[in-house]
Amino acid sequence: MSTLTLLMAVLALVAMLGGALLAILCKSTAVAIMATGMVSLMASVLFVLLAAPDVAMTEAAIGSGLTTFLFFFVLGRVKGADND
């Protein structure tokens, strides 16, 4: 692993840790959902750096994209049900 790749991997890990802490500590549900999406996106970047592009594409599509969309969809449905 080259020095640049190692530095990028460390930065991705720090961003993942920051996003995880933000998701745990924040009061807003929407911010927590975005933070978990960021953790998943940084995981896919880390998979690319580790030379696993197939796993990275799956993580980006399902972990970051679909799951974040699904969480926001459910959050909208739950908040909409409160108004009924």
C-alpha positions as CSV (number, residue, x, y, z in Angstrom):
1,M,0.0,0.0,0.0
2,S,1.5,3.4,-1.0
3,T,1.7,6.3,1.4
4,L,-1.0,8.2,-0.4
5,T,-3.4,5.3,-0.3
6,L,-2.7,4.8,3.4
7,L,-3.4,8.4,4.1
8,M,-6.6,8.3,2.2
9,A,-7.7,5.2,4.1
10,V,-6.9,6.8,7.4
11,L,-8.9,9.9,6.4
12,A,-11.9,7.7,5.3
13,L,-11.7,5.9,8.7
14,V,-11.7,9.2,10.6
15,A,-14.7,10.4,8.6
16,M,-16.5,7.1,9.3
17,L,-15.8,7.5,13.0
18,G,-16.9,11.1,13.0
19,G,-20.1,10.2,11.1
20,A,-20.9,7.4,13.5
21,L,-20.4,9.6,16.6
22,L,-22.6,12.3,14.9
23,A,-25.3,9.7,14.3
24,I,-25.2,8.6,17.9
25,L,-25.0,12.0,19.6
26,C,-27.3,14.2,17.4
27,K,-30.9,15.0,18.4
28,S,-32.3,15.3,14.9
29,T,-33.3,12.1,13.2
30,A,-32.7,13.5,9.7
31,V,-29.1,14.4,10.6
32,A,-28.6,10.9,12.1
33,I,-29.8,9.4,8.8
34,M,-27.5,11.5,6.8
35,A,-24.6,10.7,9.1
36,T,-25.2,6.9,8.7
37,G,-25.3,7.5,4.9
38,M,-21.9,9.2,5.1
39,V,-20.5,6.3,7.1
40,S,-21.6,3.9,4.4
41,L,-20.3,6.1,1.7
42,M,-16.9,6.3,3.4
43,A,-16.9,2.5,3.7
44,S,-17.4,2.2,0.0
45,V,-14.4,4.6,-0.6
46,L,-12.4,2.4,1.8
47,F,-13.4,-0.7,-0.2
48,V,-12.1,1.0,-3.4
49,L,-8.8,1.8,-1.7
50,L,-8.6,-1.9,-0.7
51,A,-9.0,-2.9,-4.3
52,A,-12.5,-4.4,-3.9
53,P,-14.6,-2.4,-6.5
54,D,-17.4,-4.9,-6.6
55,V,-18.0,-4.7,-2.8
56,A,-17.6,-0.9,-3.0
57,M,-20.3,-0.6,-5.7
58,T,-22.7,-2.8,-3.7
59,E,-22.0,-0.8,-0.5
60,A,-22.5,2.5,-2.3
61,A,-25.7,1.4,-4.1
62,I,-27.4,-0.5,-1.2
63,G,-25.7,0.7,2.0
64,S,-25.5,4.4,1.1
65,G,-28.1,5.0,-1.5
66,L,-31.0,2.6,-1.0
67,T,-30.9,2.4,2.8
68,T,-30.7,6.2,3.2
69,F,-33.6,6.7,0.8
70,L,-35.6,4.0,2.7
71,F,-34.9,5.7,6.1
72,F,-36.0,9.1,4.8
73,F,-39.1,7.5,3.2
74,V,-40.1,5.8,6.4
75,L,-39.4,9.0,8.4
76,G,-41.7,10.9,6.1
77,R,-44.4,8.3,6.5
78,V,-44.1,8.3,10.3
79,K,-44.1,12.1,10.5
80,G,-47.1,12.2,8.1
81,A,-49.0,9.7,10.3
82,D,-48.5,12.0,13.3
83,N,-50.6,14.7,11.6
84,D,-53.5,12.3,11.0
